[in-house]
């Protein structure tokens, strides 16, 4: 800035830096404050809180409504309009309990559809899903706390741990979506 006699605003624009970062004075290093913030962050977690210590393999269900599996598949129409399909499968009966098709399926929609499904059928003991954004949100965490249903997540990039719904989605793609 001194050599070329540029203003601070112009110099920041040239190097693509926000002027606030140049003007900001570094905060004092306060380890006590930093430690307190870490404690508070651990107590008041947001969003993608995943259960820990649940690495044991899932037992095979011995009856209906013991375990439901969820997954979201995506595809596009011939005119490039994308859509998503939420599949809910009972792992014992291998029955598709719900297929929700929409252009967007968010966490609130997943929770709402599960509430409707529980109103029609009995409550499952466990729900199994992958780590998709709509299935690991604060809304899902609050729903599991409210209903008392255990929610298990498969390991990332391991769809073979959720074979019932993955098999269903494979047939859904072959028989419906590819047509």
One Martini backbone bead per residue (centre of mass of N, CA, C, O) as a GRO file, in nm:
protein
  179
    1UNK     BB    1   0.057   0.063  -0.020
    2UNK     BB    2   0.305   0.254  -0.002
    3UNK     BB    3   0.438   0.212  -0.283
    4UNK     BB    4   0.149   0.258  -0.457
    5UNK     BB    5  -0.074   0.423  -0.309
    6UNK     BB    6  -0.291   0.251  -0.173
    7UNK     BB    7  -0.566   0.169  -0.053
    8UNK     BB    8  -0.697  -0.053   0.154
    9UNK     BB    9  -0.938  -0.133  -0.019
   10UNK     BB   10  -0.785  -0.185  -0.286
   11UNK     BB   11  -0.579  -0.392  -0.185
   12UNK     BB   12  -0.787  -0.600  -0.089
   13UNK     BB   13  -0.924  -0.641  -0.365
   14UNK     BB   14  -0.669  -0.749  -0.517
   15UNK     BB   15  -0.624  -0.995  -0.288
   16UNK     BB   16  -0.896  -1.097  -0.175
   17UNK     BB   17  -0.963  -0.928   0.102
   18UNK     BB   18  -1.095  -0.856   0.391
   19UNK     BB   19  -1.069  -0.563   0.566
   20UNK     BB   20  -1.131  -0.675   0.852
   21UNK     BB   21  -0.874  -0.860   0.872
   22UNK     BB   22  -0.671  -0.620   0.867
   23UNK     BB   23  -0.792  -0.445   1.113
   24UNK     BB   24  -0.777  -0.670   1.303
   25UNK     BB   25  -0.710  -0.745   1.623
   26UNK     BB   26  -0.572  -0.957   1.813
   27UNK     BB   27  -0.652  -1.155   2.050
   28UNK     BB   28  -0.623  -1.252   2.348
   29UNK     BB   29  -0.475  -1.504   2.519
   30UNK     BB   30  -0.729  -1.730   2.665
   31UNK     BB   31  -0.735  -2.033   2.809
   32UNK     BB   32  -0.990  -2.024   2.987
   33UNK     BB   33  -1.189  -1.951   2.764
   34UNK     BB   34  -1.128  -2.185   2.574
   35UNK     BB   35  -1.201  -2.412   2.775
   36UNK     BB   36  -1.496  -2.322   2.825
   37UNK     BB   37  -1.587  -2.351   2.528
   38UNK     BB   38  -1.535  -2.655   2.507
   39UNK     BB   39  -1.734  -2.741   2.723
   40UNK     BB   40  -1.987  -2.612   2.594
   41UNK     BB   41  -1.966  -2.764   2.321
   42UNK     BB   42  -2.002  -3.050   2.451
   43UNK     BB   43  -2.289  -2.992   2.580
   44UNK     BB   44  -2.389  -2.815   2.300
   45UNK     BB   45  -2.464  -2.980   2.060
   46UNK     BB   46  -2.478  -2.987   1.699
   47UNK     BB   47  -2.628  -3.194   1.495
   48UNK     BB   48  -2.383  -3.433   1.406
   49UNK     BB   49  -2.465  -3.647   1.630
   50UNK     BB   50  -2.303  -3.939   1.714
   51UNK     BB   51  -2.291  -4.234   1.822
   52UNK     BB   52  -2.105  -4.399   2.060
   53UNK     BB   53  -2.006  -4.732   2.084
   54UNK     BB   54  -2.160  -4.870   1.801
   55UNK     BB   55  -1.985  -5.141   1.667
   56UNK     BB   56  -2.173  -5.353   1.689
   57UNK     BB   57  -2.342  -5.582   1.554
   58UNK     BB   58  -2.636  -5.647   1.421
   59UNK     BB   59  -2.914  -5.795   1.491
   60UNK     BB   60  -3.140  -6.013   1.398
   61UNK     BB   61  -3.453  -5.990   1.340
   62UNK     BB   62  -3.759  -6.153   1.500
   63UNK     BB   63  -3.953  -5.912   1.396
   64UNK     BB   64  -4.162  -5.685   1.351
   65UNK     BB   65  -4.051  -5.361   1.429
   66UNK     BB   66  -3.744  -5.375   1.521
   67UNK     BB   67  -3.625  -5.286   1.222
   68UNK     BB   68  -3.534  -4.997   1.046
   69UNK     BB   69  -3.456  -4.879   0.716
   70UNK     BB   70  -3.269  -4.605   0.572
   71UNK     BB   71  -3.287  -4.423   0.251
   72UNK     BB   72  -3.141  -4.215  -0.010
   73UNK     BB   73  -3.239  -4.153  -0.337
   74UNK     BB   74  -3.118  -4.048  -0.663
   75UNK     BB   75  -3.253  -3.860  -0.948
   76UNK     BB   76  -3.363  -3.807  -1.295
   77UNK     BB   77  -3.516  -3.669  -1.532
   78UNK     BB   78  -3.519  -3.621  -1.871
   79UNK     BB   79  -3.519  -3.288  -1.797
   80UNK     BB   80  -3.319  -3.275  -1.523
   81UNK     BB   81  -3.499  -3.330  -1.284
   82UNK     BB   82  -3.453  -3.362  -0.959
   83UNK     BB   83  -3.477  -3.645  -0.724
   84UNK     BB   84  -3.606  -3.803  -0.423
   85UNK     BB   85  -3.584  -4.115  -0.218
   86UNK     BB   86  -3.749  -4.237   0.061
   87UNK     BB   87  -3.663  -4.535   0.232
   88UNK     BB   88  -3.866  -4.773   0.421
   89UNK     BB   89  -3.755  -5.072   0.594
   90UNK     BB   90  -3.835  -5.385   0.700
   91UNK     BB   91  -3.605  -5.627   0.799
   92UNK     BB   92  -3.795  -5.876   0.835
   93UNK     BB   93  -4.019  -5.843   0.591
   94UNK     BB   94  -3.910  -5.655   0.349
   95UNK     BB   95  -4.086  -5.403   0.369
   96UNK     BB   96  -4.223  -5.121   0.228
   97UNK     BB   97  -4.334  -4.860   0.423
   98UNK     BB   98  -4.183  -4.620   0.254
   99UNK     BB   99  -4.225  -4.373  -0.019
  100UNK     BB  100  -4.052  -4.069  -0.069
  101UNK     BB  101  -4.128  -3.819  -0.312
  102UNK     BB  102  -3.893  -3.554  -0.401
  103UNK     BB  103  -3.691  -3.277  -0.460
  104UNK     BB  104  -3.691  -3.255  -0.134
  105UNK     BB  105  -3.522  -3.403   0.163
  106UNK     BB  106  -3.540  -3.332   0.485
  107UNK     BB  107  -3.527  -3.360   0.820
  108UNK     BB  108  -3.824  -3.280   0.878
  109UNK     BB  109  -3.947  -3.483   0.677
  110UNK     BB  110  -3.844  -3.741   0.803
  111UNK     BB  111  -3.983  -3.705   1.078
  112UNK     BB  112  -4.272  -3.680   0.972
  113UNK     BB  113  -4.284  -3.959   0.828
  114UNK     BB  114  -4.227  -4.128   1.084
  115UNK     BB  115  -4.474  -4.037   1.244
  116UNK     BB  116  -4.682  -4.145   1.043
  117UNK     BB  117  -4.585  -4.442   1.049
  118UNK     BB  118  -4.631  -4.484   1.357
  119UNK     BB  119  -4.941  -4.431   1.339
  120UNK     BB  120  -4.985  -4.701   1.165
  121UNK     BB  121  -4.763  -4.832   1.327
  122UNK     BB  122  -4.539  -4.949   1.510
  123UNK     BB  123  -4.274  -4.904   1.700
  124UNK     BB  124  -3.951  -4.916   1.673
  125UNK     BB  125  -3.650  -5.004   1.817
  126UNK     BB  126  -3.489  -4.953   1.537
  127UNK     BB  127  -3.275  -4.737   1.343
  128UNK     BB  128  -3.123  -4.746   1.015
  129UNK     BB  129  -2.840  -4.556   0.876
  130UNK     BB  130  -2.680  -4.335   0.727
  131UNK     BB  131  -2.475  -4.019   0.697
  132UNK     BB  132  -2.676  -3.828   0.605
  133UNK     BB  133  -2.781  -3.510   0.637
  134UNK     BB  134  -3.096  -3.587   0.692
  135UNK     BB  135  -2.992  -3.820   0.927
  136UNK     BB  136  -2.783  -3.609   1.119
  137UNK     BB  137  -2.961  -3.415   1.264
  138UNK     BB  138  -3.121  -3.239   1.505
  139UNK     BB  139  -3.405  -3.347   1.444
  140UNK     BB  140  -3.332  -3.648   1.479
  141UNK     BB  141  -3.220  -3.630   1.765
  142UNK     BB  142  -3.482  -3.521   1.893
  143UNK     BB  143  -3.662  -3.758   1.804
  144UNK     BB  144  -3.513  -3.983   1.961
  145UNK     BB  145  -3.559  -3.852   2.238
  146UNK     BB  146  -3.874  -3.843   2.223
  147UNK     BB  147  -3.926  -4.163   2.141
  148UNK     BB  148  -3.681  -4.382   2.216
  149UNK     BB  149  -3.535  -4.446   1.958
  150UNK     BB  150  -3.296  -4.619   1.814
  151UNK     BB  151  -3.003  -4.487   1.639
  152UNK     BB  152  -2.820  -4.622   1.367
  153UNK     BB  153  -2.499  -4.601   1.222
  154UNK     BB  154  -2.319  -4.649   0.971
  155UNK     BB  155  -2.042  -4.672   0.825
  156UNK     BB  156  -1.862  -4.502   0.631
  157UNK     BB  157  -1.874  -4.647   0.321
  158UNK     BB  158  -2.093  -4.902   0.429
  159UNK     BB  159  -2.361  -5.041   0.275
  160UNK     BB  160  -2.344  -5.345   0.386
  161UNK     BB  161  -2.475  -5.254   0.674
  162UNK     BB  162  -2.754  -5.187   0.480
  163UNK     BB  163  -2.888  -5.422   0.294
  164UNK     BB  164  -3.197  -5.400   0.278
  165UNK     BB  165  -3.219  -5.108   0.153
  166UNK     BB  166  -3.011  -5.146  -0.075
  167UNK     BB  167  -3.164  -5.370  -0.220
  168UNK     BB  168  -3.418  -5.210  -0.269
  169UNK     BB  169  -3.285  -4.975  -0.429
  170UNK     BB  170  -3.183  -5.152  -0.658
  171UNK     BB  171  -3.465  -5.243  -0.755
  172UNK     BB  172  -3.580  -4.960  -0.795
  173UNK     BB  173  -3.384  -4.876  -1.016
  174UNK     BB  174  -3.435  -5.116  -1.216
  175UNK     BB  175  -3.770  -5.107  -1.222
  176UNK     BB  176  -3.811  -4.773  -1.228
  177UNK     BB  177  -3.585  -4.552  -1.282
  178UNK     BB  178  -3.468  -4.674  -1.561
  179UNK     BB  179  -3.752  -4.636  -1.715
   0.00000   0.00000   0.00000
